[in-house]
Amino acid sequence: MNFDKETFAANLRAARAKLDITQDEFARRAGISKDAVVKYESGEGYIPGADKIMSICRVAHISPNELMGWEEVA
């Protein structure tokens, strides 16, 4: 499975919008910097590590597969 920055960015923006919180608040809850959230959401950021992905998923209430746009494997 490949990392697609555009899919990741779109899914992160959608998840944050669903929560109706700011980038600042999302970053605080996830324990990451606002700058990282801005870059992730723009598709310009670096590839986040597994720890960051799991923090984002915990706050967004979605699975890593949902965040990354990967299909669930049965």
N, C-alpha and C positions, 0 to 999 in steps of 0.2 A: 504494500500500500504506500502510495506516495503522499507527500505533504503538499497540498494545494493552498497557497497563501490566500487566494481570492475566496475560495470556499470557506476556509477557516475564518477569514475576516467577515464575510457575510453572515455566517452562523453566529459568530460572537456578537456582532451588532444586533442581530435579531433577538438573541437571548437576553442581551442587556435591555433592549427596548421592551421586551415582554415584562421584565422586572420593573420597568419605568424608573430607572435610577441613572444618575450621572456617571460619567467615566471616573470621576474622583471617588464616588461611593463604591463603584464596582471594584476599583483598584484597592481601596481600603479593605473591603470585605475579602478579597482574594489574596491580600498580602503581597501585592505587586505594585509597581509604580504606575502612576497615571500615564507617564510617558510610554510605558510598555503597552498599556491598553490602547492608547492613541495609535501607536505604531501597528499593533496587531489588527485593529479595526480598519486601518487604512490599507493593509496588505503590504506595507513597506517595512514592517519589522522583521526581526530575525526569527528563526524557528524556535518556538518556546520549548523548554525541556519538559520532560514528563511531569515533574513536580508542579510546574506552572499550569500545564494542561489540566492536571487533577484539581488544582485550586480553582481554576476557572470553572470547571465542570461542577464542582461542589457548590459554588455560589450560584451558577446559572441553572442548577437542577437538571442537567442534561448529561448524557453519557459521553465519553470521549469519542465514540463512533459518531454520535450526532454532531458534536462540535467539529470533527474533522470531515464530515460528509461521507463517511465510510458506511457501507452496508453491513448490517449485522450478519454474522456468520452463524448458522445453526449447527 
